[in-house]
């Protein structure tokens, strides 16, 4: 599902890039700022669709309908969770990126003090520090991503438990029909 959305997003982005730039510049960047919540909404819709496919054994179309239904009916709760997880995840992500920035310091210091001619020592030390920091950042970043996706899954489960299927919109999977 994520791959389909990403490919569709790239195609749509290529088609709409010029009109979006013109609209943004003509509205003094107000249109660009207003597109941020739209991006957040689409990101959450894709997450919920993916979770609906796995959790409720739905097809893609029914999963999109279910995710849309849950988002629209629980927009306030989802927005609060998006702010908590989005801002928290971004802050932790920035904190996790500190070792990568620190690994660049020897090169920056060497270039500042000695100039570009003697940058090999700083470059070597930077490469070593980067090689040590990168696996650490990858592992911790993966743990952060797993935590955030788990939190979204729990949010989905909580909201889905409170919001029953709408039989006019979504056809129940076989397992759910047998239980009801």
Secondary structure by P-SEA (a helix, b strand, c coil): caaaaaaaaaaaaaacaaaaaaaaaaacaaaaaaaaaaaaaaaaaaaaaaaaaccccccaaaaaaaaaaaaaacaaaaaaaaaaaaaaaaaaaaaaaaaaaaaaaaaaaaaaacccccaaaaaaaaaaaaaaaaaaaaaaaaaaaaaaaaaaaaaaaaaaaacccccccccccaaaaaac
